[in-house]
Amino acid sequence: MIFWFSGTGNSHYVAQQLAEQLNDRLIAVSDALLSQNYDYALQQGESIGFVFPTYSWGPAPVMLDFIKNMKVAGVTSATYCYMVTTCGDDVGLSVPIFAKALRKQGLTLQGAFSVQMPNNYICMKGFDVDPDQVRQQKLHAAPERIAHVAMRIAEHRCTTDVVTGKWRWAKSRFIRPWFKRYAMSDKPFHADSAACTGCGKCVETCPMHNIKLHDGRPVWQGRCAMCLACVHHCPMRAIQYGKQTQDKGRYYFKKTN
């Protein structure tokens, strides 16, 4: 059983690949949260995995929100539990943060893995998508990395195989709390009226169903996961986050990459 969350598609791709290689089933955390479906049951011998993006050197808050409420029947001392987090570069202290959340639900994190994928965070000064060459390098390396992770999961390997990066304590214990408190509001989102065509792509791609069209323009509803799917999928580049994203690149995972 693999629980996954994704905005621009990186983590969804990783989760899909793992499910295929491990012959496992996928459960979308966004759907579970919206339907408030938190009760699940493991099949005999089944592992439990979590695939999610790294947010400001920590687990995606939406995944942590889900874990607070989930109930999984059939967990035994032999159940293998793992996490796979996608990141542009490094994950900071994502592993101990996630392990602590799982312990509160009676689960022990045994395997922790990171997969580098193209950057998609563009909402602050100094943050932008990767140059084309770097993006292609990451996408080219991803299948081999995912296959390696899948093999370790199949072996029920108890290991931590992630890129923590430099200054991980400062990033995860100081910058991340600030980010969660001050940089996850959907209030700065807006659509350029001159560019927006009212196509509804933002409504379609938002995993939290947080966007509605009003008079042909998107309106955010206050339950944003800050995944930036709306920004990156907009075909007209009409959606902006304050003034921070106007001159930034756009990226979402395409199967043709």
Stockholm file with secondary structure:
# STOCKHOLM 1.0

chainA/1-257         MIFWFSGTGNSHYVAQQLAEQLNDRLIAVSDALLSQNYDYALQQGESIGFVFPTYSWGPAPVMLDFIKNMKVAGVTSATYCYMVTTCGDDVGLSVPIFAKALRKQGLTLQGAFSVQMPNNYICMKGFDVDPDQVRQQKLHAAPERIAHVAMRIAEHRCTTDVVTGKWRWAKSRFIRPWFKRYAMSDKPFHADSAACTGCGKCVETCPMHNIKLHDGRPVWQGRCAMCLACVHHCPMRAIQYGKQTQDKGRYYFKKTN
#=GR chainA/1-257 SS CEEECCSSSHHHHHHHHHHHHHTCCEEEHHHHHHHTCCEEECCTTCCEEEEEEBSSSSBCHHHHHHHHHCEEETCCTTCCEEEEEEESSCCTTHHHHHHHHHHTTTCCCCEEEEEECCCCCCSSTTCCCCCHHHHHHHHHHHHHHHHHHHHHHHTTCCEEECCCCTTHHHIIIIIHHHHHHHSCCSTTEEECTTTCCCCCHHHHHCTTCCEEEETTEEEECSCCCCCCHHHHHCTTCCEEETTTSTTCCCCCCCTTC
#=GC SS_cons         CEEECCSSSHHHHHHHHHHHHHTCCEEEHHHHHHHTCCEEECCTTCCEEEEEEBSSSSBCHHHHHHHHHCEEETCCTTCCEEEEEEESSCCTTHHHHHHHHHHTTTCCCCEEEEEECCCCCCSSTTCCCCCHHHHHHHHHHHHHHHHHHHHHHHTTCCEEECCCCTTHHHIIIIIHHHHHHHSCCSTTEEECTTTCCCCCHHHHHCTTCCEEEETTEEEECSCCCCCCHHHHHCTTCCEEETTTSTTCCCCCCCTTC
//
